[in-house]
C-alpha cells in the first residue's frame, strides 16, 4: 500500500449523525463577530452575534480530558447563556476583566481565535461543519451550520493518525487510531447508526476532494472509533445507490476528548493499487490489534 503523507493538525470547530459526546464544547451555530476573553478566575467569556442577537456566554469548570471509563462522565464546561449567568449579576459581562494574553499554542485546524491564560493553559474557539450529510448530498440549512466550539487545555493534544491503502485491491481505504496522552479514545455504547450514547465516543468525519460528488471538499462519511482500541478503518467504495467517493485527497476531523481541541488529518489518495505497498499496509493494520479491521 502507498501511504498518504501524514499531516496532523489541531482544529477549530460540525457532520452526520449528531453526537451526544462532549468535546471541545459546542457554544453556538453560525456565530459571527466572535471575541474570546478569560479572567484570572479561569472563566471564559465568549461574545458573538447569532440568530440576530448579540450573545454573551460564560464558560468554566473544565480543562483537558480523562481516559474512557464507565464510572463517570467525560469532563465538560459549565455554560451559562442567561442574562444573569445564574449566580452572577445580570451585567457581570460588562465588568469582565480579561487577563488572557496572545495565543502562542500549537497550530489548530478550523481556528477562530484563542488566548494564553496567566497559568499557561490555552483557550481556543474553532468552527467547522460537523453536520454535513454523507456521500456529497446537498446539505440543508440545518446540516450546513458552522458549529462554534470552545476548548481549554494544557500539554499534549489528541493525536489522529491515518494511513491509506486499498480495500479489495481497488477501493481507497483509510485506517488509523485516535489517542490522547498515549491512550485510546473511544466510547462504550452507540446507536446502530453510529451516534455515541456516552460522553466518550468519537466519530471521525471524512471529507473527499474533487470526487465524483463534485469539485472541492465534500463529506464522504463519518464513523466511530472502536471500543478499547480507538482504531478505525473505512473503505471508500460504493454505498447503496451512492458511487464511490474516491477523491484526489482526503481529510478527517474529530472532536477532541473532554474539552481538548478538535484535530484534523489531511493526505493524498493512495493512487493506483500497489501489491507490495499493500502488504506493508496489511502488516500495519494487523499491528492495530483491532478485530474489526483486516488487511486484504
PAVO-575910 format. One line per 4 residues: their letters; for each residue x, y, z of C-alpha. Coordinates in steps of 0.1 Angstrom, whole numbers, plus 5000, padded with zeros to 4 digits. Example, Ala and Ser with C-alpha at 12.3 -4.5 7.8 and 13.67 -1.06 7.14 Angstrom:
BEGIN
AS) 5123,4955,5078  5137,4989,5071
***
This chain:
BEGIN
XXXX) 5000,5000,5000  5011,5035,4993  5007,5056,5025  4994,5091,5022
XXXX) 5016,5119,5035  5006,5124,5071  4996,5158,5084  4983,5161,5119
XXXX) 4968,5194,5130  4946,5206,5158  4914,5221,5148  4886,5249,5154
XXXX) 4851,5237,5154  4801,5200,5128  4785,5160,5103  4762,5132,5105
XXXX) 4748,5119,5127  4747,5143,5156  4769,5133,5185  4760,5134,5222
XXXX) 4796,5133,5232  4812,5162,5249  4844,5176,5233  4858,5210,5225
XXXX) 4824,5221,5236  4796,5234,5214  4788,5270,5221  4765,5280,5193
XXXX) 4760,5278,5155  4767,5303,5127  4783,5328,5150  4800,5360,5138
XXXX) 4819,5388,5153  4835,5364,5178  4855,5375,5208  4871,5354,5235
XXXX) 4882,5367,5269  4894,5348,5300  4897,5363,5335  4920,5355,5364
XXXX) 4894,5331,5379  4895,5308,5349  4862,5319,5334  4859,5324,5297
XXXX) 4836,5350,5282  4825,5344,5246  4809,5374,5229  4794,5369,5194
XXXX) 4764,5375,5171  4740,5347,5162  4703,5343,5154  4700,5381,5150
XXXX) 4712,5388,5186  4743,5398,5205  4753,5369,5228  4774,5368,5259
XXXX) 4782,5332,5271  4802,5323,5302  4822,5290,5304  4842,5275,5332
XXXX) 4849,5243,5352  4869,5220,5328  4904,5215,5314  4918,5187,5293
XXXX) 4901,5152,5294  4901,5120,5313  4906,5085,5298  4874,5065,5289
XXXX) 4857,5049,5319  4823,5035,5327  4823,5051,5362  4819,5088,5354
XXXX) 4812,5111,5325  4838,5129,5305  4848,5164,5315  4827,5193,5302
XXXX) 4823,5230,5307  4796,5247,5326  4779,5271,5302  4757,5300,5312
XXXX) 4737,5317,5285  4713,5335,5309  4715,5373,5311  4722,5370,5348
XXXX) 4745,5340,5344  4730,5323,5374  4749,5333,5404  4763,5364,5387
XXXX) 4748,5398,5384  4730,5404,5351  4756,5429,5340  4786,5407,5350
XXXX) 4799,5406,5314  4802,5444,5315  4828,5443,5343  4846,5412,5330
XXXX) 4884,5417,5332  4904,5399,5305  4937,5386,5317  4944,5362,5287
XXXX) 4974,5371,5265  4980,5364,5228  4977,5328,5217  5011,5311,5214
XXXX) 4999,5275,5214  5001,5248,5188  4986,5254,5153  4949,5243,5153
XXXX) 4928,5234,5123  4895,5254,5119  4910,5280,5143  4888,5311,5150
XXXX) 4906,5327,5180  4924,5317,5211  4945,5331,5240  4971,5320,5266
XXXX) 4960,5323,5302  4982,5335,5331  4985,5299,5344  4999,5288,5310
XXXX) 4968,5270,5298  4953,5276,5264  4918,5285,5254  4906,5283,5218
XXXX) 4875,5286,5196  4872,5265,5165  4844,5263,5139  4836,5236,5113
XXXX) 4806,5220,5096  4802,5188,5115  4766,5180,5104  4771,5178,5066
XXXX) 4753,5148,5051  4772,5118,5038  4781,5109,5002  4782,5145,4989
XXXX) 4744,5150,4993  4734,5187,4992  4731,5200,5028  4700,5216,5042
XXXX) 4703,5248,5061  4703,5228,5094  4730,5205,5081  4753,5232,5068
XXXX) 4757,5252,5100  4791,5260,5114  4795,5250,5150  4814,5272,5173
XXXX) 4834,5251,5198  4854,5260,5229  4884,5242,5243  4907,5246,5273
XXXX) 4939,5225,5278  4975,5222,5288  5001,5198,5275  4998,5175,5245
XXXX) 4969,5174,5221  4949,5145,5209  4966,5126,5180  4947,5115,5149
XXXX) 4969,5091,5129  4957,5079,5095  4973,5058,5067  4959,5049,5034
XXXX) 4959,5017,5013  4934,4997,4992  4904,4976,5001  4897,4946,4979
XXXX) 4927,4957,4958  4907,4986,4943  4890,5010,4967  4908,5037,4986
XXXX) 4910,5027,5023  4917,5048,5054  4928,5033,5087  4943,5046,5119
XXXX) 4939,5055,5156  4928,5083,5178  4947,5087,5210  4952,5112,5239
XXXX) 4982,5111,5262  4991,5078,5247  4958,5061,5254  4930,5051,5230
XXXX) 4900,5074,5227  4867,5056,5224  4832,5052,5238  4813,5022,5252
XXXX) 4779,5025,5237  4763,5039,5205  4732,5036,5183  4733,5012,5153
XXXX) 4737,5044,5132  4769,5053,5150  4757,5080,5173  4776,5079,5206
XXXX) 4754,5072,5237  4780,5082,5262  4803,5112,5266  4834,5094,5254
XXXX) 4825,5081,5219  4841,5099,5189  4832,5100,5153  4858,5105,5125
XXXX) 4843,5128,5099  4859,5122,5065  4858,5146,5035  4869,5138,4999
XXXX) 4883,5163,4975  4875,5167,4938  4855,5134,4937  4825,5122,4917
XXXX) 4804,5142,4941  4818,5175,4927  4847,5198,4929  4862,5209,4962
XXXX) 4857,5193,4996  4825,5172,5002  4815,5149,5031  4822,5112,5024
XXXX) 4811,5096,5057  4815,5095,5095  4822,5065,5117  4831,5057,5153
XXXX) 4865,5048,5167  4863,5012,5180  4858,5004,5217  4890,4996,5236
XXXX) 4914,5002,5207  4905,5037,5194  4912,5023,5160  4891,5026,5128
XXXX) 4891,5015,5091  4870,5028,5062  4867,5018,5026  4857,5045,5000
XXXX) 4836,5021,4980  4800,5025,4966  4773,5027,4993  4739,5016,4981
XXXX) 4730,5040,4953  4759,5063,4960  4790,5058,4939  4825,5055,4954
XXXX) 4836,5089,4966  4872,5085,4956  4890,5118,4957  4924,5131,4950
XXXX) 4928,5140,4987  4911,5132,5019  4908,5149,5052  4894,5138,5086
XXXX) 4882,5158,5116  4874,5146,5150  4862,5162,5182  4889,5160,5209
XXXX) 4881,5142,5241  4869,5162,5271  4874,5199,5263  4906,5194,5243
XXXX) 4907,5209,5207  4893,5191,5177  4920,5177,5154  4923,5172,5117
XXXX) 4944,5150,5093  4948,5155,5056  4966,5134,5030  4966,5123,4993
XXXX) 4948,5094,4978  4970,5062,4977  4969,5062,4939  4968,5030,4917
XXXX) 4969,4997,4935  5004,4986,4945  5007,4950,4957  5040,4954,4977
XXXX) 5028,4986,4993  4995,4969,5002  5013,4941,5020  5031,4967,5041
XXXX) 4998,4983,5049  4983,4949,5058  5010,4944,5084  5003,4979,5098
XXXX) 4966,4970,5101  4974,4938,5120  4995,4959,5144  4964,4979,5153
XXXX) 4953,4949,5173  4917,4956,5163  4895,4926,5154  4872,4948,5132
XXXX) 4900,4959,5109  4915,4934,5084  4940,4935,5056  4933,4921,5022
***
